[in-house]
Amino acid sequence: MKIEDVVCTFCGCLCDDLVVEVENNRVISVENGCTLANEKFMGDHRLKSPIRREGNGWKALSYDDAIRETAEILLDADRPLLYGWSGTHGEAQSVGVHLAELLGAVIDNTSTVCHGPSIMAIQEVGHPGCTLGQVKNRADVIVYWGANPIDAHPRHMSRYTTYADGFFVKEAFKERKVIVVDVRKTESSAVADEFVKVERGGDYAILSALRAIVRGKRDLIPKQVAGVTREQLFRVADICINAKFGAIFFGLGLTMSPGKYKNIRNAIELTEELNRHTKFTISPMRGHWNVYGSNEVFTWITGYPYAVDFARGIAFYNPGETTSVDILKRGECDACLVVASDPGAHFPRACAEHLARIPTVQIDPHVNATTHLATLQIPVAVTGIDAEGTAYRMDGVPIRTRKLFDGTYPSDFDILGKIYEQVKEVKGS
């Protein structure tokens, strides 16, 4: 059976034009998807049942026992941490927030190690953004800053920017100018009209120089700024000023380089300067397929997008204090529930070592780096394949994912709901 208009739950693009063929409750072919999408749908390496660490090995156990043990671990903890959430649907994320409140726990999502600085900058100066559809149909200048979409978001260029013909941009490849700003040459820089190679840590200086140029202060610019010549800075600024509609997309190369959220604030303020001359927008290149959704759900319920601490009985937010990396590095938390994420592969070594020392439960379909740190792992259905739910694209557009077949695994929502009920029964509220 062929199913059309399938949503790919891999990256923040949430491409919704895939054609997937299913046979005997298994995906056998994928059309229109990138290589990452093909691996997501065609991969068949799921954990078969819940497993518990015993000595140097693992023992299989039932879902009921796994859920009961998870609830006991969380109830016994004085400062539990609930981390992840970017690889599951909004309905499960909502249960997670309520569970954290009931436990007096800290709940944090993967923004803490990716676009947390972007959120902090947006909280200070706002977000002049737009949908990807507006970019596709209107933009004639595209800037990728600290991002390599060909590797990280393989269809971003073909669906929305470089190669995507739009309503007002009839021949995109000819009419669009693409600028890539990065510290090294990448596959994306190879197709750019202008590649700006910046010295490591020099993004803030380049952004400040471009702001000065856009404000008409060209005489203040030295011959070279962070490895970029004055002439190239003038050329880039002129391309942006003369655009009919421009869009900046920035990645972790900007958010996680020296300057952090101040880089993003400077980039947003550059966008505001450009809007004195033309129409310009700016948006983060969100990585996980529903990390934007986790920010939305957390904010609806708590008022804060990530790093929310319920230890006081109310929601408290202070990045640097309530963020998961800081809590783990200080050795604060005494239990951790990891949902739809892999901190073992991405967190600093000190944090991974602490996860290995404390009871850590992972809810995830696959064996990954965190499995080797965990006490217990519960496999679940994959949203967009054998589970359904709501996701948010990188531009904030909500998209409903559907399941392609009825599998044998419970969903994140089912597992978290049962854990919540058991915790609620003990807490008596």
C-alpha positions in Angstrom: 0.0 0.0 0.0 1.3 3.4 -1.0 0.6 6.3 1.3 1.0 9.9 0.0 1.7 13.2 1.8 3.6 11.5 4.6 5.4 13.8 7.1 9.1 13.0 7.7 10.0 13.2 11.4 13.7 13.6 11.1 14.7 17.3 11.0 13.0 20.6 11.6 12.0 20.9 7.9 9.2 18.3 8.5 8.9 17.6 4.8 5.3 16.6 4.2 5.4 15.3 0.6 6.8 11.8 1.0 5.3 8.8 -0.6 5.8 5.7 1.5 5.1 2.1 0.6 4.0 -0.2 3.5 3.8 -4.0 3.4 3.1 -6.3 6.4 3.5 -3.5 8.9 6.9 -2.5 7.5 8.1 0.4 5.3 9.6 -1.1 2.2 10.2 2.1 0.1 10.3 5.9 0.4 9.9 8.4 -2.4 10.9 12.1 -2.3 12.8 11.7 1.0 16.5 12.6 1.5 19.0 10.0 2.6 18.3 10.8 6.3 14.5 10.3 5.7 15.2 6.9 4.0 17.2 5.7 7.0 14.5 6.9 9.4 11.7 5.1 7.6 13.6 2.0 6.4 15.8 1.5 9.5 14.8 -1.7 11.4 17.0 -1.7 14.5 14.6 -1.1 17.3 15.0 -2.5 20.8 12.6 -5.5 21.1 11.5 -5.0 24.7 12.3 -3.0 27.9 15.7 -3.8 29.3 17.2 -3.4 32.8 20.9 -3.3 33.6 22.0 -6.2 35.7 25.7 -6.3 36.5 27.6 -6.1 33.2 24.6 -7.2 31.2 21.0 -6.6 30.5 17.8 -8.4 31.4 14.5 -8.1 29.5 11.4 -7.2 31.5 7.7 -6.4 30.8 6.3 -3.0 30.1 4.3 -3.0 33.3 7.5 -3.7 35.4 9.5 -1.1 33.5 6.8 1.5 34.1 6.5 0.6 37.7 10.3 0.8 38.2 10.5 4.1 36.4 7.8 5.6 38.7 9.6 4.3 41.7 12.9 5.8 40.6 11.4 9.2 40.0 9.4 9.1 43.3 12.6 8.2 45.3 14.6 11.0 43.8 15.0 14.4 45.6 15.9 16.3 42.5 14.9 14.4 39.3 15.7 15.7 35.9 13.4 15.0 32.9 15.4 15.7 29.7 15.0 15.4 25.9 11.5 15.8 24.4 12.6 17.0 20.9 12.0 13.7 19.2 8.5 13.1 20.4 5.1 14.6 19.7 3.4 17.5 21.5 0.9 15.4 23.3 3.6 13.4 25.0 5.6 16.5 25.8 2.5 17.9 27.6 2.3 14.8 29.8 6.0 15.3 30.6 5.5 18.8 31.8 2.7 17.8 34.1 4.8 14.9 35.4 7.7 17.3 36.2 5.3 19.6 38.1 3.9 16.7 40.1 7.5 15.5 41.0 8.9 19.0 41.6 11.5 18.1 39.0 13.5 20.0 36.4 12.3 19.5 32.8 14.6 20.6 30.0 14.7 20.0 26.2 17.5 19.8 23.7 17.3 23.6 23.2 19.7 23.7 26.1 22.5 22.5 23.8 21.4 23.9 20.5 19.2 27.0 20.1 18.8 28.0 23.8 20.9 31.1 23.1 18.6 31.9 20.2 15.6 31.8 22.5 17.4 34.1 25.0 18.2 36.6 22.3 14.6 36.5 21.0 13.4 37.2 24.6 15.5 40.3 24.6 14.9 41.8 21.2 12.1 39.9 19.5 12.0 37.8 16.4 11.4 39.3 12.9 10.7 35.9 11.3 8.3 34.4 8.9 7.1 31.0 7.5 9.2 29.0 5.1 6.4 29.4 2.6 7.0 33.2 2.6 10.7 32.6 2.0 10.1 30.2 -0.9 7.6 32.6 -2.6 9.3 35.9 -2.0 13.0 35.8 -1.0 15.6 36.7 -3.6 18.5 36.8 -1.1 19.3 33.9 1.3 21.9 34.0 4.0 23.0 30.8 5.8 25.1 31.7 8.8 26.9 29.0 10.8 24.7 26.4 9.1 25.3 23.7 6.5 21.8 22.7 5.3 23.0 20.2 2.6 24.3 18.0 5.4 21.9 18.8 8.3 18.7 19.7 6.5 19.2 18.1 3.0 15.9 19.4 1.5 15.9 22.9 2.9 17.5 24.4 -0.2 15.4 22.4 -2.7 12.1 23.0 -0.9 12.4 26.6 0.3 15.5 28.5 -0.9 18.2 27.9 -3.5 16.4 25.6 -5.9 12.7 26.3 -4.9 10.7 28.3 -7.5 8.2 30.5 -5.8 5.2 32.7 -6.7 7.3 35.8 -7.1 10.6 34.0 -7.8 9.9 32.1 -11.0 13.5 30.8 -11.6 15.0 30.5 -8.2 18.4 29.3 -9.1 18.9 32.3 -11.5 17.1 35.0 -9.5 18.3 34.2 -5.9 21.6 35.2 -4.4 22.8 32.8 -1.7 25.4 33.9 0.9 27.0 31.4 3.2 29.0 32.5 6.3 31.0 29.9 8.0 34.5 29.2 9.5 35.2 26.5 6.9 34.2 25.5 3.4 31.2 23.2 3.3 29.0 21.5 0.7 26.6 24.4 1.2 29.3 27.1 0.6 30.2 25.4 -2.7 26.8 26.4 -4.2 26.8 29.9 -2.7 27.2 33.1 -4.7 29.2 34.5 -1.9 31.2 32.6 0.7 32.3 34.6 3.7 35.0 32.7 5.7 35.1 34.0 9.2 37.8 33.4 11.8 36.7 31.2 14.7 34.8 33.3 17.2 34.6 36.2 14.8 30.9 36.2 14.1 30.0 39.0 16.5 32.6 41.3 14.9 31.4 40.5 11.4 27.8 41.2 12.4 28.8 44.5 14.1 30.7 45.5 10.9 27.7 44.7 8.7 25.4 46.7 11.0 27.7 49.7 10.7 27.9 49.4 6.9 24.1 49.2 6.7 23.8 52.3 8.9 26.1 54.2 6.4 29.3 54.1 8.5 31.5 52.5 5.9 34.4 54.8 6.7 34.7 53.1 10.2 35.4 49.6 8.8 39.0 48.5 9.0 40.7 46.7 6.1 40.0 43.4 7.6 37.5 42.1 10.2 37.8 38.6 11.7 39.6 37.4 8.5 37.1 39.0 6.1 38.2 41.9 3.8 36.4 45.2 3.9 35.6 44.9 0.2 33.7 41.6 0.8 31.8 43.0 3.7 30.7 46.0 1.5 29.7 43.6 -1.2 27.6 41.4 1.1 26.0 44.4 2.7 25.0 45.8 -0.7 23.5 42.5 -1.8 21.4 42.5 1.3 20.4 46.2 1.1 19.3 45.8 -2.5 17.3 42.6 -1.9 13.5 42.7 -2.5 13.1 40.2 0.3 15.9 38.6 2.3 16.0 35.8 4.8 18.8 34.9 7.2 19.0 31.3 8.5 21.4 30.6 11.3 22.7 27.4 12.9 24.7 26.1 15.8 27.8 27.6 14.3 26.4 30.9 15.5 24.6 29.9 18.7 27.3 27.7 20.1 30.4 29.8 19.2 31.9 32.5 21.5 29.3 35.1 22.2 26.4 32.7 22.3 23.1 34.5 22.7 24.8 37.9 22.1 25.7 36.7 18.6 22.0 36.0 17.9 21.0 39.3 19.4 23.4 41.1 17.0 22.1 39.1 14.1 18.5 40.0 14.9 19.5 43.7 15.2 21.3 43.4 11.8 18.0 42.2 10.4 16.2 45.2 12.0 18.8 47.5 10.4 18.2 45.9 7.0 14.5 46.4 7.4 15.2 50.2 7.2 16.0 49.6 3.6 14.1 46.5 2.5 12.2 43.5 3.9 14.4 41.0 5.8 13.6 38.1 8.2 15.7 35.8 10.4 15.1 32.3 11.6 17.0 29.5 13.4 17.7 26.2 11.6 16.1 23.9 14.2 17.6 20.5 14.2 15.3 17.9 15.8 12.0 17.5 14.1 9.9 18.7 17.1 12.3 20.7 19.2 10.3 23.8 18.3 7.2 21.9 19.5 8.9 21.3 22.9 9.5 25.0 23.3 5.9 25.7 22.4 4.4 23.1 24.7 6.6 24.1 27.7 5.7 27.8 27.2 2.0 27.1 27.0 2.0 25.3 30.3 4.8 26.9 32.3 5.5 30.3 30.6 9.0 29.2 29.8 10.5 27.4 26.8 13.1 25.2 28.4 15.1 24.6 31.6 12.0 24.8 33.8 12.5 24.0 37.5 9.5 23.0 39.7 11.4 22.5 42.9 9.8 25.6 44.4 6.3 24.4 43.7 6.1 26.9 40.8 7.8 27.2 37.5 11.2 28.8 37.7 13.5 29.5 34.7 17.2 30.6 34.8 19.4 29.3 32.1 22.9 28.6 33.5 21.3 27.4 36.7 18.3 25.3 35.7 19.7 24.0 32.4 20.4 20.2 32.3 24.1 20.5 31.5 24.7 22.7 34.5 22.6 20.5 36.8 24.5 17.4 35.7 27.9 19.0 35.9 27.2 20.2 39.4 26.0 16.7 40.3 22.7 18.0 41.6 20.2 15.5 40.2 19.9 12.1 41.7 17.7 10.5 38.9 17.1 11.2 35.2 14.4 10.4 32.7 15.6 10.8 29.2 12.8 11.0 26.5 13.4 11.0 22.8 17.0 12.3 23.0 20.6 11.1 23.3 22.5 13.2 25.8 25.2 10.5 26.0 26.2 11.4 22.5 26.1 15.2 22.9 26.6 16.2 26.5 30.1 17.0 28.0 31.9 14.0 29.5 31.3 15.2 33.1 27.6 15.2 32.5 27.6 11.7 30.9 29.6 10.4 33.8 27.0 11.7 36.3 24.2 10.1 34.2 26.0 6.8 34.6 26.3 7.2 38.3 22.6 7.8 39.0 19.4 5.9 38.1 18.8 6.9 34.5 15.8 5.7 32.5 15.6 6.2 28.7 12.4 6.1 26.7 13.5 5.6 23.1 13.0 3.1 20.3 16.7 2.5 19.6 19.9 1.6 21.3 22.1 4.7 21.3 25.0 6.2 23.3 22.7 6.9 26.3 21.7 3.3 26.5 25.2 2.5 27.8 24.7 5.0 30.6 21.2 4.0 31.5 19.8 1.8 34.2 16.6 1.0 32.3 15.4 1.6 28.7 11.8 1.4 27.4 11.3 1.1 23.6 8.4 2.9 22.1 6.7 3.5 18.7 8.2 6.0 16.3 6.0 9.1 15.7 5.2 9.4 12.0 5.6 5.7 11.4 3.6 3.7 14.0 2.5 6.5 16.3 0.8 9.8 15.6 0.9 13.3 17.1 1.5 17.0 16.6 4.8 18.5 15.6 6.1 22.1 14.9 8.2 22.8 11.9 11.3 25.0 12.4 9.2 28.1 11.4 6.5 27.4 14.0 3.9 25.9 11.7 2.1 23.0 13.4 1.8 19.8 11.4 -0.1 16.7 12.3 1.8 13.5 11.8 0.0 10.2 11.3 0.9 6.6 11.7 1.4 4.5 8.7 0.4 1.2 10.4 -0.6 -0.2 13.8 2.5 -1.6 15.3 3.2 -3.5 18.5 4.9 -0.8 20.4 3.2 1.6 22.8 3.7 5.3 22.1 5.6 7.8 24.2 2.2 9.3 25.2 1.0 5.9 26.4 4.1 5.1 28.5 4.4 8.6 30.0 0.7 8.6 30.8 1.0 5.4 32.8 4.1 6.7 34.7 2.2 9.9 35.4 -0.8 7.9 36.8 1.4 5.9 39.1 3.2 8.9 40.4 -0.1 10.8 40.9 -1.5 7.8 42.9 1.4 8.0 45.3 1.5 11.8 45.5 -2.2 11.7 46.2 -3.1 14.7 44.1 
